[in-house]
Amino acid sequence: MQGGPSRETGAQRRRALVRPLALAVGVHALLAMAQFGGAWFTGSAGITASAVHVTIGAAAHVSSLGGIWLSTRPADARHPYGYERFESLSALVIGMLLLAAVGLIAAVAIPRLIHPEEVSRGGWGIALMAASAAANGGLFLVLRRADAHLSSRILRSEATHSLADAVAAIAVLAGIAASYGGLLRFDPLVALVMGGVVAWRAWSIVRDAAATLTDVTPLDVEQLRLLACGVAGVEDCHAVRSRGEPGQVRVDLHIHVDPGLTVQEAHAIAQAVDARLRGEVGGIAEVLVHIGAASR
């Protein structure tokens, strides 16, 4: 017995996810242009690193939109379980893009650390990075609010991305301010620290996406087994498995029932198991219950 999906339809989910991500693309595109201009105007390695990071972020958002579109397509003959994993695949691409950004940041910052240069027109740089921090902070709140309703791995990774961007902008601002006091190496040092933060975030995103793509179980199977065994008429439960992303988890399990029951009665017990799992464990999109006769 297979329960139907409990989440929103693909079209509804796609529309709900696209709105905040489209906003993220617009914000990051504007910030990338502003920061590249600011890097040229001030000569700051920190702003240059931030601009590279933000540009990669904009590309990542576009990748996310593609992943969202694919992940919410209905199941078909070629993909009978649907396209949900394309969302994790998109998150994996985001992580790889962030790793590429680390190399670009290092290429800009290391020469400046060896041969420090003064940041010119620092006041403009400070104002630009303050505005960038505010914009990314606002974007973080929007994405987190959307994720609270939709439970999307992409929205979580993008919200974390935006929060880190806001912190990085503040760090760059501090680096520019320090250059006024003669600490010329502080600006490229901040850029390298940003690279380290980006590397950590990239690893976190890649790790989580890989866990889904390699079918690491997202739920406690023993909890699921005990819940199923607690349903009236279930004499035993085994072979409990779960897979999928948070909010879109698929569960399948085997139950044993009295061999004297009719097909309708056994089916009703399976429906009760389905209902209990969905009701007591959040994020389950589908439950597949295999019915067998208990041995006597």
C-alpha positions as YAML, in Angstrom:
chain: A
units: angstrom
residues:
- id: 1
  name: MET
  ca: [0.00, 0.00, 0.00]
- id: 2
  name: GLN
  ca: [1.45, 3.31, -1.04]
- id: 3
  name: GLY
  ca: [0.33, 6.63, 0.42]
- id: 4
  name: GLY
  ca: [0.08, 9.70, -1.80]
- id: 5
  name: PRO
  ca: [2.40, 12.67, -1.39]
- id: 6
  name: SER
  ca: [1.57, 15.04, 1.45]
- id: 7
  name: ARG
  ca: [3.54, 18.03, 0.20]
- id: 8
  name: GLU
  ca: [2.48, 20.77, -2.15]
- id: 9
  name: THR
  ca: [2.15, 20.03, -5.87]
- id: 10
  name: GLY
  ca: [5.24, 20.48, -8.01]
- id: 11
  name: ALA
  ca: [3.94, 23.67, -9.61]
- id: 12
  name: GLN
  ca: [3.04, 25.25, -6.27]
- id: 13
  name: ARG
  ca: [6.39, 24.36, -4.73]
- id: 14
  name: ARG
  ca: [8.26, 25.65, -7.76]
- id: 15
  name: ARG
  ca: [6.52, 29.02, -7.63]
- id: 16
  name: ALA
  ca: [7.08, 29.34, -3.89]
- id: 17
  name: LEU
  ca: [10.79, 28.52, -4.18]
- id: 18
  name: VAL
  ca: [11.46, 30.63, -7.26]
- id: 19
  name: ARG
  ca: [10.35, 33.93, -5.70]
- id: 20
  name: PRO
  ca: [13.00, 34.16, -2.94]
- id: 21
  name: LEU
  ca: [15.71, 32.74, -5.19]
- id: 22
  name: ALA
  ca: [14.92, 35.20, -7.97]
- id: 23
  name: LEU
  ca: [15.25, 37.99, -5.40]
- id: 24
  name: ALA
  ca: [18.62, 36.52, -4.35]
- id: 25
  name: VAL
  ca: [19.84, 36.54, -7.96]
- id: 26
  name: GLY
  ca: [18.89, 40.19, -8.35]
- id: 27
  name: VAL
  ca: [20.50, 41.27, -5.07]
- id: 28
  name: HIS
  ca: [23.75, 39.42, -5.76]
- id: 29
  name: ALA
  ca: [23.97, 40.66, -9.34]
- id: 30
  name: LEU
  ca: [23.68, 44.27, -8.16]
- id: 31
  name: LEU
  ca: [26.18, 43.71, -5.34]
- id: 32
  name: ALA
  ca: [28.66, 42.03, -7.68]
- id: 33
  name: MET
  ca: [28.62, 44.99, -10.07]
- id: 34
  name: ALA
  ca: [28.91, 47.49, -7.21]
- id: 35
  name: GLN
  ca: [31.75, 45.61, -5.52]
- id: 36
  name: PHE
  ca: [33.81, 45.10, -8.67]
- id: 37
  name: GLY
  ca: [33.47, 48.82, -9.26]
- id: 38
  name: GLY
  ca: [34.44, 49.48, -5.65]
- id: 39
  name: ALA
  ca: [37.45, 47.14, -5.93]
- id: 40
  name: TRP
  ca: [38.72, 49.04, -8.98]
- id: 41
  name: PHE
  ca: [38.03, 52.39, -7.32]
- id: 42
  name: THR
  ca: [39.75, 51.61, -3.99]
- id: 43
  name: GLY
  ca: [42.26, 48.90, -4.83]
- id: 44
  name: SER
  ca: [41.07, 46.81, -1.85]
- id: 45
  name: ALA
  ca: [41.91, 43.09, -1.92]
- id: 46
  name: GLY
  ca: [39.08, 42.50, 0.52]
- id: 47
  name: ILE
  ca: [36.50, 44.10, -1.76]
- id: 48
  name: THR
  ca: [37.92, 42.19, -4.73]
- id: 49
  name: ALA
  ca: [37.57, 38.91, -2.82]
- id: 50
  name: SER
  ca: [34.04, 39.81, -1.80]
- id: 51
  name: ALA
  ca: [33.15, 40.70, -5.40]
- id: 52
  name: VAL
  ca: [34.43, 37.33, -6.64]
- id: 53
  name: HIS
  ca: [32.51, 35.58, -3.89]
- id: 54
  name: VAL
  ca: [29.29, 37.45, -4.66]
- id: 55
  name: THR
  ca: [29.63, 36.72, -8.38]
- id: 56
  name: ILE
  ca: [29.98, 33.01, -7.66]
- id: 57
  name: GLY
  ca: [26.97, 33.37, -5.38]
- id: 58
  name: ALA
  ca: [24.88, 34.86, -8.18]
- id: 59
  name: ALA
  ca: [25.87, 31.97, -10.44]
- id: 60
  name: ALA
  ca: [24.95, 29.57, -7.64]
- id: 61
  name: HIS
  ca: [21.50, 31.15, -7.34]
- id: 62
  name: VAL
  ca: [20.94, 30.64, -11.06]
- id: 63
  name: SER
  ca: [21.99, 27.00, -10.62]
- id: 64
  name: SER
  ca: [19.53, 26.76, -7.73]
- id: 65
  name: LEU
  ca: [16.69, 28.00, -9.90]
- id: 66
  name: GLY
  ca: [17.48, 25.30, -12.45]
- id: 67
  name: GLY
  ca: [17.56, 22.69, -9.71]
- id: 68
  name: ILE
  ca: [14.22, 23.89, -8.35]
- id: 69
  name: TRP
  ca: [12.60, 23.68, -11.78]
- id: 70
  name: LEU
  ca: [13.86, 20.14, -12.30]
- id: 71
  name: SER
  ca: [13.17, 18.90, -8.75]
- id: 72
  name: THR
  ca: [9.47, 19.81, -8.86]
- id: 73
  name: ARG
  ca: [8.69, 18.11, -12.18]
- id: 74
  name: PRO
  ca: [6.17, 15.28, -11.79]
- id: 75
  name: ALA
  ca: [7.34, 11.68, -11.88]
- id: 76
  name: ASP
  ca: [7.44, 10.03, -15.30]
- id: 77
  name: ALA
  ca: [8.42, 6.72, -16.88]
- id: 78
  name: ARG
  ca: [12.12, 7.56, -16.82]
- id: 79
  name: HIS
  ca: [12.10, 8.96, -13.26]
- id: 80
  name: PRO
  ca: [9.30, 7.05, -11.48]
- id: 81
  name: TYR
  ca: [10.35, 8.42, -8.07]
- id: 82
  name: GLY
  ca: [10.30, 12.02, -9.29]
- id: 83
  name: TYR
  ca: [13.04, 14.60, -9.69]
- id: 84
  name: GLU
  ca: [13.57, 15.69, -6.07]
- id: 85
  name: ARG
  ca: [17.26, 14.77, -6.09]
- id: 86
  name: PHE
  ca: [17.99, 17.43, -8.66]
- id: 87
  name: GLU
  ca: [17.62, 19.88, -5.77]
- id: 88
  name: SER
  ca: [20.50, 18.19, -3.94]
- id: 89
  name: LEU
  ca: [22.47, 17.98, -7.18]
- id: 90
  name: SER
  ca: [22.04, 21.73, -7.59]
- id: 91
  name: ALA
  ca: [23.24, 22.29, -4.02]
- id: 92
  name: LEU
  ca: [26.30, 20.15, -4.85]
- id: 93
  name: VAL
  ca: [27.03, 22.44, -7.81]
- id: 94
  name: ILE
  ca: [26.77, 25.44, -5.48]
- id: 95
  name: GLY
  ca: [29.36, 23.88, -3.18]
- id: 96
  name: MET
  ca: [31.74, 23.26, -6.08]
- id: 97
  name: LEU
  ca: [31.35, 26.84, -7.29]
- id: 98
  name: LEU
  ca: [32.19, 28.10, -3.82]
- id: 99
  name: LEU
  ca: [35.35, 25.98, -3.82]
- id: 100
  name: ALA
  ca: [36.32, 27.62, -7.11]
- id: 101
  name: ALA
  ca: [35.78, 31.01, -5.45]
- id: 102
  name: VAL
  ca: [38.31, 30.07, -2.75]
- id: 103
  name: GLY
  ca: [41.04, 29.69, -5.37]
- id: 104
  name: LEU
  ca: [40.19, 33.03, -6.96]
- id: 105
  name: ILE
  ca: [40.21, 34.81, -3.60]
- id: 106
  name: ALA
  ca: [43.63, 33.35, -2.74]
- id: 107
  name: ALA
  ca: [45.01, 34.42, -6.12]
- id: 108
  name: VAL
  ca: [44.01, 38.02, -5.38]
- id: 109
  name: ALA
  ca: [44.91, 38.20, -1.68]
- id: 110
  name: ILE
  ca: [48.28, 36.41, -1.44]
- id: 111
  name: PRO
  ca: [50.22, 38.82, -3.70]
- id: 112
  name: ARG
  ca: [48.76, 41.75, -1.74]
- id: 113
  name: LEU
  ca: [49.82, 40.12, 1.51]
- id: 114
  name: ILE
  ca: [53.40, 39.75, 0.25]
- id: 115
  name: HIS
  ca: [53.51, 43.23, -1.27]
- id: 116
  name: PRO
  ca: [50.97, 45.32, 0.69]
- id: 117
  name: GLU
  ca: [49.36, 48.33, -0.92]
- id: 118
  name: GLU
  ca: [47.39, 51.15, 0.64]
- id: 119
  name: VAL
  ca: [43.63, 51.16, 0.15]
- id: 120
  name: SER
  ca: [42.67, 54.41, -1.54]
- id: 121
  name: ARG
  ca: [39.34, 56.19, -1.08]
- id: 122
  name: GLY
  ca: [38.63, 54.03, 1.93]
- id: 123
  name: GLY
  ca: [35.54, 55.98, 2.93]
- id: 124
  name: TRP
  ca: [33.78, 54.90, -0.25]
- id: 125
  name: GLY
  ca: [34.82, 51.30, 0.39]
- id: 126
  name: ILE
  ca: [33.49, 51.38, 3.95]
- id: 127
  name: ALA
  ca: [30.14, 52.77, 2.78]
- id: 128
  name: LEU
  ca: [29.88, 50.16, 0.03]
- id: 129
  name: MET
  ca: [30.57, 47.23, 2.34]
- id: 130
  name: ALA
  ca: [28.18, 48.55, 5.00]
- id: 131
  name: ALA
  ca: [25.43, 48.63, 2.35]
- id: 132
  name: SER
  ca: [26.43, 45.13, 1.20]
- id: 133
  name: ALA
  ca: [26.21, 43.79, 4.76]
- id: 134
  name: ALA
  ca: [22.73, 45.28, 5.19]
- id: 135
  name: ALA
  ca: [21.51, 43.88, 1.86]
- id: 136
  name: ASN
  ca: [22.79, 40.38, 2.63]
- id: 137
  name: GLY
  ca: [21.37, 40.47, 6.14]
- id: 138
  name: GLY
  ca: [17.94, 41.31, 4.75]
- id: 139
  name: LEU
  ca: [18.23, 38.56, 2.14]
- id: 140
  name: PHE
  ca: [19.15, 36.05, 4.86]
- id: 141
  name: LEU
  ca: [15.93, 36.85, 6.74]
- id: 142
  name: VAL
  ca: [13.82, 36.46, 3.59]
- id: 143
  name: LEU
  ca: [15.38, 33.10, 2.69]
- id: 144
  name: ARG
  ca: [15.12, 31.74, 6.23]
- id: 145
  name: ARG
  ca: [11.45, 32.71, 6.39]
- id: 146
  name: ALA
  ca: [10.83, 30.94, 3.07]
- id: 147
  name: ASP
  ca: [12.70, 27.83, 4.23]
- id: 148
  name: ALA
  ca: [10.60, 27.68, 7.40]
- id: 149
  name: HIS
  ca: [7.55, 27.09, 5.19]
- id: 150
  name: LEU
  ca: [9.10, 24.99, 2.41]
- id: 151
  name: SER
  ca: [11.91, 22.99, 4.09]
- id: 152
  name: SER
  ca: [14.26, 23.21, 1.11]
- id: 153
  name: ARG
  ca: [17.96, 22.27, 1.22]
- id: 154
  name: ILE
  ca: [18.66, 24.89, -1.45]
- id: 155
  name: LEU
  ca: [16.99, 27.66, 0.56]
- id: 156
  name: ARG
  ca: [18.94, 26.65, 3.66]
- id: 157
  name: SER
  ca: [22.24, 26.68, 1.81]
- id: 158
  name: GLU
  ca: [21.44, 30.02, 0.19]
- id: 159
  name: ALA
  ca: [20.36, 31.55, 3.51]
- id: 160
  name: THR
  ca: [23.64, 30.43, 5.07]
- id: 161
  name: HIS
  ca: [25.42, 31.86, 2.04]
- id: 162
  name: SER
  ca: [23.77, 35.25, 2.52]
- id: 163
  name: LEU
  ca: [24.52, 35.36, 6.26]
- id: 164
  name: ALA
  ca: [28.17, 34.56, 5.60]
- id: 165
  name: ASP
  ca: [28.22, 37.29, 2.94]
- id: 166
  name: ALA
  ca: [26.95, 39.80, 5.49]
- id: 167
  name: VAL
  ca: [29.63, 38.79, 8.01]
- id: 168
  name: ALA
  ca: [32.29, 38.87, 5.28]
- id: 169
  name: ALA
  ca: [31.23, 42.38, 4.24]
- id: 170
  name: ILE
  ca: [31.67, 43.57, 7.83]
- id: 171
  name: ALA
  ca: [35.12, 41.94, 7.96]
- id: 172
  name: VAL
  ca: [36.15, 43.67, 4.73]
- id: 173
  name: LEU
  ca: [34.88, 46.95, 6.13]
- id: 174
  name: ALA
  ca: [37.09, 46.43, 9.20]
- id: 175
  name: GLY
  ca: [40.06, 45.65, 6.98]
- id: 176
  name: ILE
  ca: [39.66, 48.87, 5.05]
- id: 177
  name: ALA
  ca: [39.30, 50.84, 8.26]
- id: 178
  name: ALA
  ca: [42.49, 49.23, 9.63]
- id: 179
  name: SER
  ca: [44.44, 50.43, 6.60]
- id: 180
  name: TYR
  ca: [43.89, 53.99, 7.80]
- id: 181
  name: GLY
  ca: [46.00, 53.08, 10.84]
- id: 182
  name: GLY
  ca: [48.83, 51.78, 8.69]
- id: 183
  name: LEU
  ca: [47.91, 48.09, 8.96]
- id: 184
  name: LEU
  ca: [48.25, 47.51, 5.22]
- id: 185
  name: ARG
  ca: [48.33, 43.72, 5.42]
- id: 186
  name: PHE
  ca: [45.04, 43.58, 7.30]
- id: 187
  name: ASP
  ca: [42.99, 44.06, 4.11]
- id: 188
  name: PRO
  ca: [44.44, 41.03, 2.22]
- id: 189
  name: LEU
  ca: [44.46, 39.03, 5.46]
- id: 190
  name: VAL
  ca: [40.71, 39.59, 5.78]
- id: 191
  name: ALA
  ca: [40.36, 38.39, 2.18]
- id: 192
  name: LEU
  ca: [42.17, 35.15, 3.05]
- id: 193
  name: VAL
  ca: [40.01, 34.64, 6.14]
- id: 194
  name: MET
  ca: [36.98, 35.07, 3.87]
- id: 195
  name: GLY
  ca: [38.42, 32.35, 1.66]
- id: 196
  name: GLY
  ca: [38.61, 30.04, 4.68]
- id: 197
  name: VAL
  ca: [34.98, 30.76, 5.60]
- id: 198
  name: VAL
  ca: [33.89, 30.10, 2.03]
- id: 199
  name: ALA
  ca: [35.81, 26.81, 2.02]
- id: 200
  name: TRP
  ca: [34.09, 25.67, 5.23]
- id: 201
  name: ARG
  ca: [30.65, 26.58, 3.85]
- id: 202
  name: ALA
  ca: [31.39, 24.82, 0.58]
- id: 203
  name: TRP
  ca: [32.35, 21.66, 2.46]
- id: 204
  name: SER
  ca: [29.15, 21.80, 4.54]
- id: 205
  name: ILE
  ca: [26.98, 22.15, 1.43]
- id: 206
  name: VAL
  ca: [28.79, 19.38, -0.45]
- id: 207
  name: ARG
  ca: [28.61, 17.07, 2.60]
- id: 208
  name: ASP
  ca: [24.85, 17.54, 3.07]
- id: 209
  name: ALA
  ca: [24.06, 17.19, -0.63]
- id: 210
  name: ALA
  ca: [26.22, 14.06, -0.89]
- id: 211
  name: ALA
  ca: [24.39, 12.54, 2.09]
- id: 212
  name: THR
  ca: [21.08, 12.79, 0.22]
- id: 213
  name: LEU
  ca: [22.48, 11.64, -3.12]
- id: 214
  name: THR
  ca: [24.05, 8.58, -1.49]
- id: 215
  name: ASP
  ca: [20.88, 7.67, 0.45]
- id: 216
  name: VAL
  ca: [22.04, 8.35, 3.99]
- id: 217
  name: THR
  ca: [18.93, 7.69, 6.08]
- id: 218
  name: PRO
  ca: [17.34, 10.97, 7.21]
- id: 219
  name: LEU
  ca: [15.07, 9.47, 9.90]
- id: 220
  name: ASP
  ca: [15.47, 7.22, 12.94]
- id: 221
  name: VAL
  ca: [14.35, 3.85, 11.60]
- id: 222
  name: GLU
  ca: [13.91, 2.40, 15.09]
- id: 223
  name: GLN
  ca: [11.47, 5.18, 15.93]
- id: 224
  name: LEU
  ca: [9.54, 4.42, 12.74]
- id: 225
  name: ARG
  ca: [9.48, 0.70, 13.58]
- id: 226
  name: LEU
  ca: [8.14, 1.30, 17.09]
- id: 227
  name: LEU
  ca: [5.45, 3.65, 15.80]
- id: 228
  name: ALA
  ca: [4.33, 1.07, 13.24]
- id: 229
  name: CYS
  ca: [4.30, -1.71, 15.83]
- id: 230
  name: GLY
  ca: [2.07, 0.44, 18.02]
- id: 231
  name: VAL
  ca: [-0.73, 0.38, 15.45]
- id: 232
  name: ALA
  ca: [-3.56, -2.02, 16.29]
- id: 233
  name: GLY
  ca: [-3.32, -5.15, 14.17]
- id: 234
  name: VAL
  ca: [0.42, -4.95, 13.46]
- id: 235
  name: GLU
  ca: [2.13, -8.01, 14.92]
- id: 236
  name: ASP
  ca: [5.63, -7.26, 13.70]
- id: 237
  name: CYS
  ca: [7.53, -4.68, 11.66]
- id: 238
  name: HIS
  ca: [10.93, -4.95, 9.98]
- id: 239
  name: ALA
  ca: [13.02, -3.83, 6.97]
- id: 240
  name: VAL
  ca: [12.33, -0.17, 7.74]
- id: 241
  name: ARG
  ca: [14.11, 2.25, 5.39]
- id: 242
  name: SER
  ca: [13.98, 5.95, 4.63]
- id: 243
  name: ARG
  ca: [15.57, 8.17, 2.04]
- id: 244
  name: GLY
  ca: [15.26, 11.67, 0.61]
- id: 245
  name: GLU
  ca: [15.63, 15.29, 1.62]
- id: 246
  name: PRO
  ca: [14.12, 16.91, 4.72]
- id: 247
  name: GLY
  ca: [10.49, 17.61, 3.96]
- id: 248
  name: GLN
  ca: [10.45, 15.08, 1.12]
- id: 249
  name: VAL
  ca: [11.34, 11.81, 2.85]
- id: 250
  name: ARG
  ca: [10.16, 8.46, 1.48]
- id: 251
  name: VAL
  ca: [9.68, 5.58, 3.90]
- id: 252
  name: ASP
  ca: [9.10, 1.92, 3.18]
- id: 253
  name: LEU
  ca: [8.64, -0.91, 5.68]
- id: 254
  name: HIS
  ca: [7.25, -4.43, 6.06]
- id: 255
  name: ILE
  ca: [4.50, -5.31, 8.54]
- id: 256
  name: HIS
  ca: [3.07, -8.68, 9.55]
- id: 257
  name: VAL
  ca: [-0.64, -9.05, 10.30]
- id: 258
  name: ASP
  ca: [-2.97, -11.88, 11.29]
- id: 259
  name: PRO
  ca: [-3.14, -14.28, 8.30]
- id: 260
  name: GLY
  ca: [-6.86, -14.68, 8.89]
- id: 261
  name: LEU
  ca: [-7.63, -11.07, 7.97]
- id: 262
  name: THR
  ca: [-9.33, -10.15, 4.72]
- id: 263
  name: VAL
  ca: [-7.51, -8.04, 2.12]
- id: 264
  name: GLN
  ca: [-9.63, -5.04, 3.07]
- id: 265
  name: GLU
  ca: [-8.83, -5.44, 6.76]
- id: 266
  name: ALA
  ca: [-5.09, -5.74, 6.11]
- id: 267
  name: HIS
  ca: [-5.26, -2.72, 3.81]
- id: 268
  name: ALA
  ca: [-6.97, -0.69, 6.55]
- id: 269
  name: ILE
  ca: [-4.13, -1.54, 8.98]
- id: 270
  name: ALA
  ca: [-1.56, -0.42, 6.40]
- id: 271
  name: GLN
  ca: [-3.44, 2.85, 5.99]
- id: 272
  name: ALA
  ca: [-3.38, 3.32, 9.76]
- id: 273
  name: VAL
  ca: [0.40, 2.79, 9.79]
- id: 274
  name: ASP
  ca: [0.76, 5.36, 7.00]
- id: 275
  name: ALA
  ca: [-1.38, 7.88, 8.88]
- id: 276
  name: ARG
  ca: [0.47, 7.41, 12.18]
- id: 277
  name: LEU
  ca: [3.92, 7.86, 10.63]
- id: 278
  name: ARG
  ca: [2.85, 11.00, 8.77]
- id: 279
  name: GLY
  ca: [1.11, 12.36, 11.83]
- id: 280
  name: GLU
  ca: [3.96, 11.83, 14.32]
- id: 281
  name: VAL
  ca: [7.07, 12.27, 12.16]
- id: 282
  name: GLY
  ca: [7.46, 15.48, 10.22]
- id: 283
  name: GLY
  ca: [8.69, 15.72, 6.65]
- id: 284
  name: ILE
  ca: [7.40, 12.41, 5.28]
- id: 285
  name: ALA
  ca: [6.18, 12.73, 1.70]
- id: 286
  name: GLU
  ca: [5.41, 9.08, 0.99]
- id: 287
  name: VAL
  ca: [4.99, 5.80, 2.91]
- id: 288
  name: LEU
  ca: [5.12, 2.39, 1.24]
- id: 289
  name: VAL
  ca: [3.81, -0.41, 3.47]
- id: 290
  name: HIS
  ca: [4.44, -4.03, 2.49]
- id: 291
  name: ILE
  ca: [1.99, -6.47, 4.10]
- id: 292
  name: GLY
  ca: [2.79, -10.05, 5.05]
- id: 293
  name: ALA
  ca: [1.13, -12.75, 7.12]
- id: 294
  name: ALA
  ca: [2.46, -13.35, 10.60]
- id: 295
  name: SER
  ca: [3.75, -16.88, 11.19]
- id: 296
  name: ARG
  ca: [1.80, -19.03, 13.61]
...
